[in-house]
Amino acid sequence: MFERCIGLAWCSSCRIYSGNMVHVSRNQVLVDALASLPRDQRERLAHSETRLIDFLDRQARGSRG
């Protein structure tokens, strides 16, 4: 069985993202990129699309090198 999730594709170079409905197996473990943050910081990011995307972009850039 599958669950429906929103999948986002992000281009750091052009700073454009697109979203789509995707199907993910119920057995697939999805990583929460905000799980290690304090609650107040998670809430602040969750309430601002711009802050959230900037945060995730910094995380992705840091993991590449």
PyMOL Python script that loads the backbone (N, CA, C, O; Angstrom):
from pymol import cmd

cmd.read_pdbstr("""\
ATOM      1  N   MET A   1       0.839  -1.185   0.000  1.00  0.00           N
ATOM      2  CA  MET A   1       0.000   0.000   0.000  1.00  0.00           C
ATOM      3  C   MET A   1       0.885   1.250   0.000  1.00  0.00           C
ATOM      4  O   MET A   1       2.046   1.222   0.408  1.00  0.00           O
ATOM      5  N   PHE A   2       0.298   2.321  -0.465  1.00  0.00           N
ATOM      6  CA  PHE A   2       1.022   3.575  -0.580  1.00  0.00           C
ATOM      7  C   PHE A   2       0.289   4.696   0.147  1.00  0.00           C
ATOM      8  O   PHE A   2      -0.925   4.648   0.349  1.00  0.00           O
ATOM      9  N   GLU A   3       1.046   5.678   0.523  1.00  0.00           N
ATOM     10  CA  GLU A   3       0.507   6.909   1.090  1.00  0.00           C
ATOM     11  C   GLU A   3       0.770   8.022   0.097  1.00  0.00           C
ATOM     12  O   GLU A   3       1.766   7.989  -0.626  1.00  0.00           O
ATOM     13  N   ARG A   4      -0.100   8.993   0.055  1.00  0.00           N
ATOM     14  CA  ARG A   4       0.144  10.153  -0.801  1.00  0.00           C
ATOM     15  C   ARG A   4       0.898  11.200   0.002  1.00  0.00           C
ATOM     16  O   ARG A   4       0.555  11.490   1.149  1.00  0.00           O
ATOM     17  N   CYS A   5       1.916  11.754  -0.608  1.00  0.00           N
ATOM     18  CA  CYS A   5       2.727  12.796   0.010  1.00  0.00           C
ATOM     19  C   CYS A   5       2.970  13.889  -1.024  1.00  0.00           C
ATOM     20  O   CYS A   5       2.819  13.669  -2.226  1.00  0.00           O
ATOM     21  N   ILE A   6       3.342  15.046  -0.548  1.00  0.00           N
ATOM     22  CA  ILE A   6       3.734  16.115  -1.452  1.00  0.00           C
ATOM     23  C   ILE A   6       5.234  16.023  -1.641  1.00  0.00           C
ATOM     24  O   ILE A   6       5.995  16.065  -0.674  1.00  0.00           O
ATOM     25  N   GLY A   7       5.654  15.897  -2.879  1.00  0.00           N
ATOM     26  CA  GLY A   7       7.077  15.845  -3.199  1.00  0.00           C
ATOM     27  C   GLY A   7       7.507  17.180  -3.780  1.00  0.00           C
ATOM     28  O   GLY A   7       6.825  17.742  -4.636  1.00  0.00           O
ATOM     29  N   LEU A   8       8.635  17.683  -3.316  1.00  0.00           N
ATOM     30  CA  LEU A   8       9.162  18.948  -3.823  1.00  0.00           C
ATOM     31  C   LEU A   8      10.501  18.712  -4.509  1.00  0.00           C
ATOM     32  O   LEU A   8      11.344  17.964  -4.014  1.00  0.00           O
ATOM     33  N   ALA A   9      10.682  19.354  -5.641  1.00  0.00           N
ATOM     34  CA  ALA A   9      11.969  19.348  -6.344  1.00  0.00           C
ATOM     35  C   ALA A   9      12.491  20.768  -6.304  1.00  0.00           C
ATOM     36  O   ALA A   9      11.760  21.706  -6.620  1.00  0.00           O
ATOM     37  N   TRP A  10      13.755  20.940  -5.917  1.00  0.00           N
ATOM     38  CA  TRP A  10      14.346  22.263  -5.684  1.00  0.00           C
ATOM     39  C   TRP A  10      15.618  22.415  -6.482  1.00  0.00           C
ATOM     40  O   TRP A  10      16.466  21.523  -6.487  1.00  0.00           O
ATOM     41  N   CYS A  11      15.754  23.539  -7.155  1.00  0.00           N
ATOM     42  CA  CYS A  11      16.984  23.861  -7.871  1.00  0.00           C
ATOM     43  C   CYS A  11      17.666  25.013  -7.133  1.00  0.00           C
ATOM     44  O   CYS A  11      17.175  26.142  -7.160  1.00  0.00           O
ATOM     45  N   SER A  12      18.783  24.739  -6.481  1.00  0.00           N
ATOM     46  CA  SER A  12      19.497  25.764  -5.719  1.00  0.00           C
ATOM     47  C   SER A  12      20.074  26.850  -6.617  1.00  0.00           C
ATOM     48  O   SER A  12      20.203  28.000  -6.199  1.00  0.00           O
ATOM     49  N   SER A  13      20.417  26.493  -7.829  1.00  0.00           N
ATOM     50  CA  SER A  13      21.008  27.474  -8.747  1.00  0.00           C
ATOM     51  C   SER A  13      19.997  28.526  -9.175  1.00  0.00           C
ATOM     52  O   SER A  13      20.273  29.723  -9.097  1.00  0.00           O
ATOM     53  N   CYS A  14      18.840  28.089  -9.622  1.00  0.00           N
ATOM     54  CA  CYS A  14      17.845  29.052 -10.104  1.00  0.00           C
ATOM     55  C   CYS A  14      16.834  29.426  -9.029  1.00  0.00           C
ATOM     56  O   CYS A  14      16.011  30.317  -9.236  1.00  0.00           O
ATOM     57  N   ARG A  15      16.890  28.742  -7.865  1.00  0.00           N
ATOM     58  CA  ARG A  15      16.011  29.013  -6.724  1.00  0.00           C
ATOM     59  C   ARG A  15      14.537  28.892  -7.098  1.00  0.00           C
ATOM     60  O   ARG A  15      13.712  29.726  -6.726  1.00  0.00           O
ATOM     61  N   ILE A  16      14.230  27.835  -7.841  1.00  0.00           N
ATOM     62  CA  ILE A  16      12.855  27.528  -8.222  1.00  0.00           C
ATOM     63  C   ILE A  16      12.544  26.123  -7.729  1.00  0.00           C
ATOM     64  O   ILE A  16      13.376  25.220  -7.822  1.00  0.00           O
ATOM     65  N   TYR A  17      11.330  25.948  -7.202  1.00  0.00           N
ATOM     66  CA  TYR A  17      10.923  24.611  -6.828  1.00  0.00           C
ATOM     67  C   TYR A  17       9.540  24.319  -7.394  1.00  0.00           C
ATOM     68  O   TYR A  17       8.766  25.224  -7.705  1.00  0.00           O
ATOM     69  N   SER A  18       9.259  23.043  -7.514  1.00  0.00           N
ATOM     70  CA  SER A  18       7.943  22.621  -7.964  1.00  0.00           C
ATOM     71  C   SER A  18       7.482  21.501  -7.053  1.00  0.00           C
ATOM     72  O   SER A  18       8.291  20.767  -6.486  1.00  0.00           O
ATOM     73  N   GLY A  19       6.200  21.386  -6.926  1.00  0.00           N
ATOM     74  CA  GLY A  19       5.629  20.357  -6.076  1.00  0.00           C
ATOM     75  C   GLY A  19       4.704  19.455  -6.861  1.00  0.00           C
ATOM     76  O   GLY A  19       4.159  19.845  -7.894  1.00  0.00           O
ATOM     77  N   ASN A  20       4.533  18.247  -6.360  1.00  0.00           N
ATOM     78  CA  ASN A  20       3.687  17.278  -7.031  1.00  0.00           C
ATOM     79  C   ASN A  20       3.230  16.263  -5.993  1.00  0.00           C
ATOM     80  O   ASN A  20       3.919  16.034  -4.999  1.00  0.00           O
ATOM     81  N   MET A  21       2.084  15.664  -6.218  1.00  0.00           N
ATOM     82  CA  MET A  21       1.620  14.584  -5.355  1.00  0.00           C
ATOM     83  C   MET A  21       2.375  13.322  -5.752  1.00  0.00           C
ATOM     84  O   MET A  21       2.417  12.968  -6.930  1.00  0.00           O
ATOM     85  N   VAL A  22       2.968  12.647  -4.780  1.00  0.00           N
ATOM     86  CA  VAL A  22       3.714  11.420  -5.047  1.00  0.00           C
ATOM     87  C   VAL A  22       3.177  10.305  -4.156  1.00  0.00           C
ATOM     88  O   VAL A  22       2.552  10.567  -3.128  1.00  0.00           O
ATOM     89  N   HIS A  23       3.420   9.088  -4.550  1.00  0.00           N
ATOM     90  CA  HIS A  23       3.021   7.932  -3.751  1.00  0.00           C
ATOM     91  C   HIS A  23       4.274   7.325  -3.132  1.00  0.00           C
ATOM     92  O   HIS A  23       5.251   7.046  -3.828  1.00  0.00           O
ATOM     93  N   VAL A  24       4.235   7.126  -1.833  1.00  0.00           N
ATOM     94  CA  VAL A  24       5.365   6.572  -1.089  1.00  0.00           C
ATOM     95  C   VAL A  24       4.888   5.310  -0.392  1.00  0.00           C
ATOM     96  O   VAL A  24       3.815   5.296   0.212  1.00  0.00           O
ATOM     97  N   SER A  25       5.672   4.265  -0.474  1.00  0.00           N
ATOM     98  CA  SER A  25       5.340   3.018   0.194  1.00  0.00           C
ATOM     99  C   SER A  25       5.187   3.256   1.691  1.00  0.00           C
ATOM    100  O   SER A  25       5.952   4.020   2.281  1.00  0.00           O
ATOM    101  N   ARG A  26       4.223   2.620   2.295  1.00  0.00           N
ATOM    102  CA  ARG A  26       4.023   2.782   3.749  1.00  0.00           C
ATOM    103  C   ARG A  26       5.220   2.292   4.550  1.00  0.00           C
ATOM    104  O   ARG A  26       5.388   2.674   5.708  1.00  0.00           O
ATOM    105  N   ASN A  27       6.046   1.456   3.952  1.00  0.00           N
ATOM    106  CA  ASN A  27       7.242   0.942   4.634  1.00  0.00           C
ATOM    107  C   ASN A  27       8.424   1.882   4.528  1.00  0.00           C
ATOM    108  O   ASN A  27       9.411   1.709   5.243  1.00  0.00           O
ATOM    109  N   GLN A  28       8.348   2.877   3.653  1.00  0.00           N
ATOM    110  CA  GLN A  28       9.450   3.824   3.444  1.00  0.00           C
ATOM    111  C   GLN A  28       9.540   4.790   4.629  1.00  0.00           C
ATOM    112  O   GLN A  28       8.543   5.396   5.021  1.00  0.00           O
ATOM    113  N   VAL A  29      10.715   4.925   5.180  1.00  0.00           N
ATOM    114  CA  VAL A  29      10.946   5.866   6.271  1.00  0.00           C
ATOM    115  C   VAL A  29      11.358   7.202   5.669  1.00  0.00           C
ATOM    116  O   VAL A  29      12.357   7.286   4.956  1.00  0.00           O
ATOM    117  N   LEU A  30      10.583   8.245   5.959  1.00  0.00           N
ATOM    118  CA  LEU A  30      10.891   9.576   5.459  1.00  0.00           C
ATOM    119  C   LEU A  30      11.665  10.350   6.529  1.00  0.00           C
ATOM    120  O   LEU A  30      11.301  10.335   7.704  1.00  0.00           O
ATOM    121  N   VAL A  31      12.719  11.015   6.112  1.00  0.00           N
ATOM    122  CA  VAL A  31      13.565  11.765   7.035  1.00  0.00           C
ATOM    123  C   VAL A  31      12.944  13.147   7.278  1.00  0.00           C
ATOM    124  O   VAL A  31      12.573  13.844   6.335  1.00  0.00           O
ATOM    125  N   ASP A  32      12.839  13.524   8.540  1.00  0.00           N
ATOM    126  CA  ASP A  32      12.341  14.850   8.910  1.00  0.00           C
ATOM    127  C   ASP A  32      13.548  15.763   9.085  1.00  0.00           C
ATOM    128  O   ASP A  32      14.269  15.657  10.077  1.00  0.00           O
ATOM    129  N   ALA A  33      13.765  16.644   8.140  1.00  0.00           N
ATOM    130  CA  ALA A  33      14.937  17.529   8.167  1.00  0.00           C
ATOM    131  C   ALA A  33      14.889  18.527   9.319  1.00  0.00           C
ATOM    132  O   ALA A  33      15.903  19.148   9.637  1.00  0.00           O
ATOM    133  N   LEU A  34      13.734  18.688   9.945  1.00  0.00           N
ATOM    134  CA  LEU A  34      13.593  19.651  11.041  1.00  0.00           C
ATOM    135  C   LEU A  34      13.573  18.979  12.419  1.00  0.00           C
ATOM    136  O   LEU A  34      13.474  19.663  13.438  1.00  0.00           O
ATOM    137  N   ALA A  35      13.665  17.668  12.456  1.00  0.00           N
ATOM    138  CA  ALA A  35      13.504  16.919  13.703  1.00  0.00           C
ATOM    139  C   ALA A  35      14.503  17.318  14.789  1.00  0.00           C
ATOM    140  O   ALA A  35      14.163  17.296  15.972  1.00  0.00           O
ATOM    141  N   SER A  36      15.708  17.675  14.415  1.00  0.00           N
ATOM    142  CA  SER A  36      16.735  17.968  15.419  1.00  0.00           C
ATOM    143  C   SER A  36      16.669  19.402  15.938  1.00  0.00           C
ATOM    144  O   SER A  36      17.408  19.762  16.854  1.00  0.00           O
ATOM    145  N   LEU A  37      15.803  20.212  15.371  1.00  0.00           N
ATOM    146  CA  LEU A  37      15.713  21.618  15.780  1.00  0.00           C
ATOM    147  C   LEU A  37      14.838  21.789  17.014  1.00  0.00           C
ATOM    148  O   LEU A  37      13.935  20.987  17.254  1.00  0.00           O
ATOM    149  N   PRO A  38      15.098  22.821  17.790  1.00  0.00           N
ATOM    150  CA  PRO A  38      14.204  23.131  18.910  1.00  0.00           C
ATOM    151  C   PRO A  38      12.804  23.471  18.383  1.00  0.00           C
ATOM    152  O   PRO A  38      12.658  23.964  17.264  1.00  0.00           O
ATOM    153  N   ARG A  39      11.790  23.206  19.192  1.00  0.00           N
ATOM    154  CA  ARG A  39      10.402  23.396  18.769  1.00  0.00           C
ATOM    155  C   ARG A  39      10.121  24.799  18.245  1.00  0.00           C
ATOM    156  O   ARG A  39       9.446  24.947  17.226  1.00  0.00           O
ATOM    157  N   ASP A  40      10.626  25.839  18.924  1.00  0.00           N
ATOM    158  CA  ASP A  40      10.338  27.205  18.482  1.00  0.00           C
ATOM    159  C   ASP A  40      10.929  27.487  17.097  1.00  0.00           C
ATOM    160  O   ASP A  40      10.321  28.201  16.299  1.00  0.00           O
ATOM    161  N   GLN A  41      12.102  26.934  16.810  1.00  0.00           N
ATOM    162  CA  GLN A  41      12.704  27.142  15.500  1.00  0.00           C
ATOM    163  C   GLN A  41      11.937  26.381  14.418  1.00  0.00           C
ATOM    164  O   GLN A  41      11.746  26.898  13.317  1.00  0.00           O
ATOM    165  N   ARG A  42      11.492  25.151  14.725  1.00  0.00           N
ATOM    166  CA  ARG A  42      10.676  24.385  13.774  1.00  0.00           C
ATOM    167  C   ARG A  42       9.393  25.137  13.446  1.00  0.00           C
ATOM    168  O   ARG A  42       8.993  25.219  12.285  1.00  0.00           O
ATOM    169  N   GLU A  43       8.755  25.683  14.470  1.00  0.00           N
ATOM    170  CA  GLU A  43       7.506  26.421  14.259  1.00  0.00           C
ATOM    171  C   GLU A  43       7.738  27.677  13.418  1.00  0.00           C
ATOM    172  O   GLU A  43       6.932  27.999  12.545  1.00  0.00           O
ATOM    173  N   ARG A  44       8.819  28.373  13.677  1.00  0.00           N
ATOM    174  CA  ARG A  44       9.142  29.583  12.910  1.00  0.00           C
ATOM    175  C   ARG A  44       9.355  29.235  11.433  1.00  0.00           C
ATOM    176  O   ARG A  44       8.879  29.947  10.548  1.00  0.00           O
ATOM    177  N   LEU A  45      10.063  28.152  11.175  1.00  0.00           N
ATOM    178  CA  LEU A  45      10.289  27.723   9.800  1.00  0.00           C
ATOM    179  C   LEU A  45       8.986  27.254   9.145  1.00  0.00           C
ATOM    180  O   LEU A  45       8.753  27.521   7.966  1.00  0.00           O
ATOM    181  N   ALA A  46       8.154  26.569   9.895  1.00  0.00           N
ATOM    182  CA  ALA A  46       6.901  26.047   9.352  1.00  0.00           C
ATOM    183  C   ALA A  46       5.929  27.154   8.971  1.00  0.00           C
ATOM    184  O   ALA A  46       5.058  26.945   8.126  1.00  0.00           O
ATOM    185  N   HIS A  47       6.062  28.307   9.570  1.00  0.00           N
ATOM    186  CA  HIS A  47       5.152  29.420   9.287  1.00  0.00           C
ATOM    187  C   HIS A  47       5.668  30.366   8.215  1.00  0.00           C
ATOM    188  O   HIS A  47       5.008  31.358   7.906  1.00  0.00           O
ATOM    189  N   SER A  48       6.830  30.085   7.640  1.00  0.00           N
ATOM    190  CA  SER A  48       7.378  30.951   6.603  1.00  0.00           C
ATOM    191  C   SER A  48       7.995  30.104   5.500  1.00  0.00           C
ATOM    192  O   SER A  48       9.046  29.492   5.685  1.00  0.00           O
ATOM    193  N   GLU A  49       7.335  30.076   4.360  1.00  0.00           N
ATOM    194  CA  GLU A  49       7.839  29.303   3.233  1.00  0.00           C
ATOM    195  C   GLU A  49       9.244  29.749   2.837  1.00  0.00           C
ATOM    196  O   GLU A  49      10.094  28.920   2.513  1.00  0.00           O
ATOM    197  N   THR A  50       9.484  31.041   2.865  1.00  0.00           N
ATOM    198  CA  THR A  50      10.803  31.569   2.488  1.00  0.00           C
ATOM    199  C   THR A  50      11.879  31.097   3.453  1.00  0.00           C
ATOM    200  O   THR A  50      12.938  30.641   3.022  1.00  0.00           O
ATOM    201  N   ARG A  51      11.623  31.199   4.755  1.00  0.00           N
ATOM    202  CA  ARG A  51      12.607  30.733   5.749  1.00  0.00           C
ATOM    203  C   ARG A  51      12.848  29.231   5.635  1.00  0.00           C
ATOM    204  O   ARG A  51      13.983  28.765   5.731  1.00  0.00           O
ATOM    205  N   LEU A  52      11.765  28.478   5.428  1.00  0.00           N
ATOM    206  CA  LEU A  52      11.891  27.025   5.329  1.00  0.00           C
ATOM    207  C   LEU A  52      12.759  26.641   4.137  1.00  0.00           C
ATOM    208  O   LEU A  52      13.670  25.824   4.275  1.00  0.00           O
ATOM    209  N   ILE A  53      12.492  27.213   2.980  1.00  0.00           N
ATOM    210  CA  ILE A  53      13.276  26.887   1.785  1.00  0.00           C
ATOM    211  C   ILE A  53      14.728  27.326   1.955  1.00  0.00           C
ATOM    212  O   ILE A  53      15.638  26.594   1.566  1.00  0.00           O
ATOM    213  N   ASP A  54      14.959  28.502   2.526  1.00  0.00           N
ATOM    214  CA  ASP A  54      16.338  28.945   2.767  1.00  0.00           C
ATOM    215  C   ASP A  54      17.070  27.982   3.703  1.00  0.00           C
ATOM    216  O   ASP A  54      18.232  27.651   3.469  1.00  0.00           O
ATOM    217  N   PHE A  55      16.394  27.536   4.759  1.00  0.00           N
ATOM    218  CA  PHE A  55      16.995  26.598   5.701  1.00  0.00           C
ATOM    219  C   PHE A  55      17.351  25.283   4.997  1.00  0.00           C
ATOM    220  O   PHE A  55      18.469  24.785   5.127  1.00  0.00           O
ATOM    221  N   LEU A  56      16.398  24.733   4.259  1.00  0.00           N
ATOM    222  CA  LEU A  56      16.638  23.458   3.576  1.00  0.00           C
ATOM    223  C   LEU A  56      17.733  23.593   2.521  1.00  0.00           C
ATOM    224  O   LEU A  56      18.524  22.670   2.323  1.00  0.00           O
ATOM    225  N   ASP A  57      17.778  24.734   1.847  1.00  0.00           N
ATOM    226  CA  ASP A  57      18.827  24.967   0.849  1.00  0.00           C
ATOM    227  C   ASP A  57      20.198  25.000   1.507  1.00  0.00           C
ATOM    228  O   ASP A  57      21.151  24.428   0.977  1.00  0.00           O
ATOM    229  N   ARG A  58      20.311  25.665   2.661  1.00  0.00           N
ATOM    230  CA  ARG A  58      21.596  25.699   3.382  1.00  0.00           C
ATOM    231  C   ARG A  58      22.003  24.297   3.823  1.00  0.00           C
ATOM    232  O   ARG A  58      23.180  23.941   3.771  1.00  0.00           O
ATOM    233  N   GLN A  59      21.012  23.492   4.264  1.00  0.00           N
ATOM    234  CA  GLN A  59      21.311  22.132   4.691  1.00  0.00           C
ATOM    235  C   GLN A  59      21.831  21.304   3.511  1.00  0.00           C
ATOM    236  O   GLN A  59      22.790  20.547   3.660  1.00  0.00           O
ATOM    237  N   ALA A  60      21.208  21.445   2.358  1.00  0.00           N
ATOM    238  CA  ALA A  60      21.621  20.685   1.177  1.00  0.00           C
ATOM    239  C   ALA A  60      23.003  21.120   0.713  1.00  0.00           C
ATOM    240  O   ALA A  60      23.820  20.280   0.335  1.00  0.00           O
ATOM    241  N   ARG A  61      23.272  22.408   0.737  1.00  0.00           N
ATOM    242  CA  ARG A  61      24.592  22.904   0.315  1.00  0.00           C
ATOM    243  C   ARG A  61      25.667  22.421   1.277  1.00  0.00           C
ATOM    244  O   ARG A  61      26.769  22.078   0.847  1.00  0.00           O
ATOM    245  N   GLY A  62      25.370  22.387   2.563  1.00  0.00           N
ATOM    246  CA  GLY A  62      26.340  21.919   3.555  1.00  0.00           C
ATOM    247  C   GLY A  62      26.661  20.450   3.431  1.00  0.00           C
ATOM    248  O   GLY A  62      27.779  20.031   3.727  1.00  0.00           O
ATOM    249  N   SER A  63      25.687  19.655   2.993  1.00  0.00           N
ATOM    250  CA  SER A  63      25.918  18.211   2.879  1.00  0.00           C
ATOM    251  C   SER A  63      26.683  17.838   1.620  1.00  0.00           C
ATOM    252  O   SER A  63      27.134  16.700   1.485  1.00  0.00           O
ATOM    253  N   ARG A  64      26.836  18.783   0.692  1.00  0.00           N
ATOM    254  CA  ARG A  64      27.560  18.489  -0.546  1.00  0.00           C
ATOM    255  C   ARG A  64      29.044  18.786  -0.440  1.00  0.00           C
ATOM    256  O   ARG A  64      29.812  18.411  -1.326  1.00  0.00           O
ATOM    257  N   GLY A  65      29.448  19.434   0.596  1.00  0.00           N
ATOM    258  CA  GLY A  65      30.869  19.695   0.556  1.00  0.00           C
ATOM    259  C   GLY A  65      31.312  20.464   1.693  1.00  0.00           C
ATOM    260  O   GLY A  65      32.498  20.770   1.806  1.00  0.00           O
TER     261      GLY A  65
END
""", "prot")
cmd.dss("prot")
cmd.show_as("cartoon", "prot")
cmd.util.cbc("prot")
cmd.orient("prot")
